[in-house]
Amino acid sequence: MQAAFLATHEPYAEASYREVARQLDARRGQWEAMRRDSCEATRVRREQSDTMMDVRAACLERQRTDIAAFVTELRAVDAEALRNAPQAVAGVGDPTRCGDVGTLARRAPLPAGASQRSAIAAVEREAAAARARLLAGHPRDVIAGSEQLIAGARAAGYRPVLAEALAVAAEAHAHVENADRADALYREALLAADAGGDDTLRFDFHVALIRAAAIRERDADAVPHAEQAEALLARLGADPRRAAILAHSRAHADWAAERFADGIRRAGEAVKLFERIDPAGIELASALHMRAILEDELHDDTNSLASEERALAIAERALGPQHPSIAKMQNTLGAALHRLRRDDEARQAYEKALAITEATSGPQAALMGAILDNLATLDLEAGKFDAAIATLRRAVDIAEKTLGAEHSRMLMPLGRLGSALSRAGRAAEAEATLKRALAIATKPGPDSLLAADIRKALGKHYLRVGQPAQARAEFLEGLRAIEASQGPSSVLRAAPLKGLGDAELALGKSAAALDAYQRARAAMGSATQFPKLRGEIEEALAQMPSGAPK
């Protein structure tokens, strides 16, 4: 396996191999300890039946089969498998699952007939090989053989193995965005796992469906699966790894649904649990990165920076500094540094992210668009409008090609392009671009934080072009959207309130402007976010004809 990793000549191959080997060595120790414990529970302590020892042995054999299939896949590793291997190995063949005798006892017993058992074992090996191929980043290969795998599982006549076969096919379809087929397969897999009494599989499937719903931005689907997973976790009993995986998945769903405070809390739970499980593991780095993203959404820049710096330190040790995942972390790190006005360091972080992404994923990778967007923002704030516009057009083009013309992640580059065009005096192009962004933002409904951000940009544009009445309307709608999505006391209300004050002042309504500025100051409260905005609010209050109370 080491020879195969190094033969790829990727700059992160050696570090990735070390991380995979570290985790596999740990897994071997866990497997041996669990096998010994099961034997002693029956032969030495006399607290476990021979039948349960056999059940646990079968469970351990399933975990070993999964590990063996994954190792076999990595012996012929390609660039895609190499990229995924350090993260994927954490979820392969978990021997600790074979210590929960209550859960194992609820699973349907294997049939007595030797021929049927042999058929079941064959399907389990095929399913393990398909899972390994999927984890290596080759979902289309899995789809090509999935119908044969499912047919074999049906013929074997054992519900838990049918559930596994259906689920690996479902996940493969989900990876290539065959959403309807994936949903149908997962529904059948859940029914098969339920009929087979396999709560462990049911939990895994609900967690996978939470993630799938979050990626597709379908919160109405994510919530019931989260509730089912929480109920199953309670029945399965205390298990730090399951609890950590569920908390992390729910944090992702919270992010997609703009429940940022809830997401930070859940990501924090995942961080604490993964710290106990493996303080050097990539799963901990991933949970810290998720928390940093959520903190970034609420402009909690000091904490976002701290979370991302911890994530980077762990990930660079585990993956090497040139792994594609490092680019995502450098990008989030740059955003926190930028808002803390450490712009030179922010540019360095963005440029590192850009170089890694270009080298490992190519110039059309989706992440390229986000990084270019952030670099353009630095140029925009420095008054380099032409450079910013050119970079943002490239970012929009990449996002459109990789995500689709109406994806929510189009909003950031479109919004900033509209602002850049506005500041460059290209009013007609600016308004058209911002209105396109607003149409995307309000497609799921009018009350999203994304819509509020675009309305704020539109309001500023209308002020620049001397249309304060239109600006006032946009700031009011943005304020309403924030209050609806984030609550009536959110600090994020301060920005549209400041804009509303500017619009009222431009309309000659000094009293209304003063009221808006004072409400903006009150919305800021004692929050440490947005130091630049706080300064702008205080300056606006100081310049009011009637003055303002301090």
N, C-alpha and C positions, 0 to 999 in steps of 0.2 A: 504493500500500500504506500509506503514511504517513497519507493522508487517511482510509482505512478504519479504521486503528487508532485515530486520534483521535476518529473519529465514534462509537466505542463509549462514550465519556465515562467509561471506567473510570479509576480514579486511577493505575493503573500502565501505562496505554496508551503514553504517551510513552517511558518507560524501556524498555518491552518492544520498541517499535519500534526504538529505538537499538541494542539488543542484537541483534535480528534483522538489522538493516542491517549492523552491524559484522561479524557472522559471514558474511553473504552476500558482503560485499566481500572478506573473506579467502578465501572459497571461489572467487570469481572469479579472484583472483590465483593460487591453487593450480592452477586449471584451465588458465589460460593458460601457466603455467610447465610443467605436465606436457605440454601439447600441443606446446610449443616443444621440450622435451627429446626427445619421441618423434620429431619431425621431424629434429632435429639428429643423433639417434642413427643414423638411416638415411641422411640426405643429406650430413651433414658428417663425423661420426665413423666412419661405415661399420661400425658394430658391431651393427646390427639390420637384419633383412630387411624388404623391402617388405610381406611378409605380416604380420609382427608389428606394423609401423606401422599397418596397417589394423585389426588386432585391437585395438590400443591406442586407435585413433580411435573404434572402435565402443564400447569401454568408456567413453571420455570422453563420447560422445554419450548413453549410458545415464545417466551421472551428471548431465549437463546437462538431460536430460528430467525426471529426478527433481526437480532444483532448479526448473525452469520450472513443473512441476505444483504444487509447494509454493507458489511465489510467486503463481501464479494463484489458489490457494485463499485466500491471505492478502489478495488484493485485495478480497475480499468477506468479510472476517473478522467473525465474531460473537464473543460473549463467551467461549464455550467454546474457540474456536480461539485467541483472544487469550491466554487463560490458559496454553495449551500451547505457543504458538509459540516462545518463547525457549529452552525445553528441547528441543523437537522439532527445531529447525533444525540443531542440532549433529550429528544423524544423517542429514541429507539430502545426497545427492549428494557422496560423498567422492572427489575426483579422485586422491588418493594411491593408491587401489586400482589405478589404471591404470599404475602403474610397476613392478609385480611381474610381470615377463615369464614367469617360471616358472609361476606360478599361472594366468596368462592362457593359456599354451600348453596346460595340462591341460584347459582348458574345451573342450567340444565345439565344433568349428568351425561357423560359420554355413553353412547349405546354399547351394549355388551358384545355385539358381533365383531369379530376380528376384521372382516372384509369392510364393514362400514367404518370402523375406526381407521383403517388404512386409507380409505377414500377421504375421510375428514383430514387426516394428517397431510395428504397430498395437496388438498385445497389450501390448507394453512400455509404450506411451503410456497405455493403459487401466490397466495395473497401477500406473504412476506416479501417475496421477490418484487411484486408489483408496487408495494409500499416503498421499498428501497429505490426502485426506479423513479417513483414520484418524488421522493425526497431528494434524489439526485437532479431533479429539475427537468424531467422528461415526461410530462403528463400525456402527450399525444401517443407515446409508445404504450402507456398504460391503457388509454382509451381503446387502442387498436385490439388489445387482448381482453378487454373487460367483459364483453358478452360471453366469451368462452369461460372465463373465470366464474362469472355469476351462474352460468349453466351448470358448471361442475359443483358449485356450492349447493345449488338446488337439488341436484342429484344425490349429494351426500346426505341430505335429509337431516341436517343439524343446524338449528336456528342461529346460534352464536357465530358459526363460521360463515353462514349466509350473510349475516349482518356485517361482518368484516369485509367480505367480498363486495357487497353493495357500497359500503362506505369508501373503500379505496377508489372505486369507479366514480363515486360522487365527487370526491375531492379532485380527481383528475379533471372531470368536466368543469368544476368550479375554477380550476387554474386557467383554463382556456376560455372562461366566461360563457360557457354553455349553461347559463343559470337555471333555466327551466328543467333541463335534464338532471342537473346536480340536485335540485330541490326534490324532484320525484324520487331519485335514488336514495337520498338521505331520509325521506319520509318512510320508504320501505325498510331501510336499514334500522331506523328507530323501532319500527313495529317488530322486526325480526329479533332485535336485541331485547325488547320487552317480552316477547313470547319465549325467548330463551333464558329469561331471568338474569341477563348480564347487565348489571347496573354500571359497571366500569365502562363498557362500550357506550351505553346510553349517555353517560356523562361526557365522554369524549366527543360524541356526535353533537350534543347540544352546544358544547364549547366551539366546535368547528363551525356550527351554524351561526353563532354569535359573531364570529369573525367575518364570515361570508356576508352577513347582513350589514356589518359595519363598512366593509369594503364597498358594498353596493349602495350605501347610504340609505338603508331601509330600516329605520329604527323600530318601526312597528313590528318587524319580524324579529329583531334582536331581543327585545324585551321579554317575550314569552319564553324564548330559549334560555335566557339568563335566569329567569325564575325557576324553570325546570332544573337547570344545572345546580342552582343553589339548594333546591329541595333534595336532589340526589346527593350532593356533597354532605348534607346533614345526615342522610341515611348511611352513606359510606363511612362516615366517621372522620375523626381528625386525620388529615393528610396534608402536610404543608405544601407538597408539590402541586396536588390538585387545586388547593386553595389559591396558590400563587398564580397558576395558569388561568384560573377563572377570573381572579381579580385583574390580571393583565388584559384579558380579553374584554372584560367589561369596561375597563378604562379606554380601550380602543373604541368601543361602541359609544361611550360617553363623548369622546372627542368628535366622532363623526356626527353626533346629535347636538353638539355645542353645549353639553353639560360639563363645562370645564372644571368647575369646583368639585363635582362628584368624581370626575375622572382623575383629578389630582389625588383625591383621597384614596381611590382604588389603586392607582399606580403606586402610591406610597405603601399600601398594604402588600402589593406584589414585591416591592423592593425589600421590605422587611423579611418576607418569607424566603425570597431567593438568597438573601444574605445568609440565612441559616442553612440553606440547602447547599449552596456552592458560592462562596464569596469571591471566587475567581472566574465564575462562569459567565458565558455570553448571555444567558437568560437574565442575569442581574443587570448587565449592561443594557439589554433591550428594555427592561422595565424602567431603568433610570432615564433612558432616552425618551420613552413614552411620557414619563412625568415631566421631563424638560419641555417637550412639545406642548403639553397642556399648560404648563406654567408660562410658556412663551405666548400662548393664546390670550392669557389674562395679563400679559405684559409684566409678569412677576419676574423681572429680568435677573435680579440677584440670585434668586433660587433656581431659575432656569439655567443660568450659567454654572452654578454649583453642581446641579444634577448632571448636566452634559459633560462637565469636566471629569466627574467620576465615571460616567459611562465611557468616555473616550479612553481614560487610563486603563480600564478593564479590557475594553475591546481591542485596543492596540496591542496589549500583551497577548490576548487570545488569538487575534486574527492577523496581526501585523499592521503597520501604519498605512499600507496601500490597498487594503481590502475595500471593496465597494461599500460595505456598511459604514466604514469610517467616514465616507463622503457625506452621508446623511447626518451624522453627528457633528461634523465640522460645519455643516450648513446651519443647523440649529444653534450651535455655539456662536457662529457669526451673528445671528439675529439678536441674541442676548447682548453680545458685545456692542453691537451697533446702537441699541437703545440705551446702553449705558454710556454712550458717546465715546467709546473706545474704537473709533472708526478705522484706524490703521490696523489694529488687531483683527477687527471684523473683516476687513478686506483680505488679510492674510488667510483667515479661516475659510472664506469663500473661495479664494484662489486655490487653496489646497483641495477643497471639495471638488472644484472644477477640474483640476489636473487628474485627480483619482478617477473621477467619473469618465472623463474623456479616454483615459488609458484603459479602463477596465470594462466600460459599458458602451462606449461609442458616443459620437457627438449628437445623436438623436435620442438619447436616453431621457426618460421623463424627468429624472432628477436634474438634468442639465437645465431645464426650463426654470425650475425653482431657484437654482443657484444664480443663473443669469439675471433673474428678476431681482434678487437681493443685491447683486453687484450694481445693477442699473440704479437701484435706489440710492446707493452711495454717490453715484454720478449726479443723480437728480438733485440731491441735497447740496451738492457742490456747485450747482448751476450749470453743469455740463449737459445741457438738454439734448443736443444732437446725439451725443454718445449714448445717453440713457435711452433715447427713443429707438436707436438702431439695435441696442441690446435687448430691449423689451419686445421689439417686433420678432426677434429671433426666439425669445422665450415663448411668446404667444404661438408661434408656428410649431415649435416642438410640442407644446402642451396640446395643441389641436390634433397633431398627428398621432401622439401617443395615448391621449386620454379621450379624445372626442370633442367636438365643437361646443357641447353644452355641459361638460363635466364641471363640477364645482371648483376643481383646481385650476380652471381657466380664469377664475375671478381675480386672483392676485396679479398675474401679469397683465390682464386686461385693465384692471383698475389702475395699476401704476402707469401703464401706457397712456390711458386717458388723462391722468394727472400730468404726466410729462408733456403731452401734446398741449394741454391747457396752459401750463406754465411757459411753454415755448410760443404761445400766442396763436396756436393753430386751433381756433375755437370750434369750427365745424367738425373736424376730425375728432377732437376731444369729446364733444357731446355725443357723437355717434358711438364712439368706443365705450364710453361710460354707460350709455343706454343699453348697449349690447350686453355689457356685464350685468346690469341691473335685471335684465330679462332672465338671465341665467340664475341669478341669485334669488329671485322671487318665484322661480318656477315651482319649487316645493311648497311655497307659502310666503307671505310677506314679512314674517316675523323672525328672520334669521339674523345672526350677527354679521354674516357675510353681506346680506342686503344692507344692513346699517352702515357697514364700511363703504360700500359703493355710494350710498346716498350722501355720506359725508364728503366723499370726493366730488360728487356732483354739486353739492352745495357750495363747496369752495370754488368750483369752476364757475358757477353762476355768479358768485361774488366778483370774481376776476373780470367777467365780461359785462358787469353792470346790470345784472338781473336779480336784485335782492329779494323780490317777492318769490321767485322760483327757488332761490337758495333757502329762504325761510321754510318753504313747504318741504324741501328735502331734509333739512335738519330736524324738523318736527317728526317726519316719518321715520327717520333714523333713530330718534330718541324713543319713539313708540316701539320700534322693533327690538331695541335693546331691553327696554323694560319688560316686554313680553317674553323674550327669550332668556334673559339673564336676571330678571328681578328688578323691582322698583328702587333698590338701593345700590345697584351695581356701580362701581367706580367708572365703568365704561360710558356711563351717561355724561361724564364731564365733557368729552370731545364734542358731541352734537350740541350740548348746551352752550359751549363756547362759540360754536359756529352760529347758533341761533342768536346769541347776543350780537355777533358781528352783523348778521342780516338785519336785525331790528335797528341797529345803529345806522346802517346804510339806508334804511327806510325812514330815518328821522324820528324813531320812537325811542327816545333816550331812557324813559322809565322802564319800558319793556326790556331794553338792552341790559340795563343795570340789574333787573330781576334775573335775567338769564345768566349773566356773569356770576351773580351771587349764588345761584343754584348750582352752577358749575363748580364753584369753590367748595360748596357744601358737599357735592358729590365726591370730590377728591378726598375729603375727610383727612385722615392721617396717613393715607396710603403713600407708599414710597415710589409707586409707579409713576410714569409720565412726568419726570421733572421738567422737561421742556414745556409741556402743556400747562403745568402748574405755573411756570413763569409767565407764559402768555396770558393766562387768566388774571394773574395779579397785575400785570402791566395794563391790561384792558380796564380793570377796575380803577387803577390809579389815574387813568386818563379820562375817566368819566367826569363830566362837568360838575356833578354834585359830590365828587369824591366817593370814597367807599370806606366802610368801617374795616378796621384791620382785624 
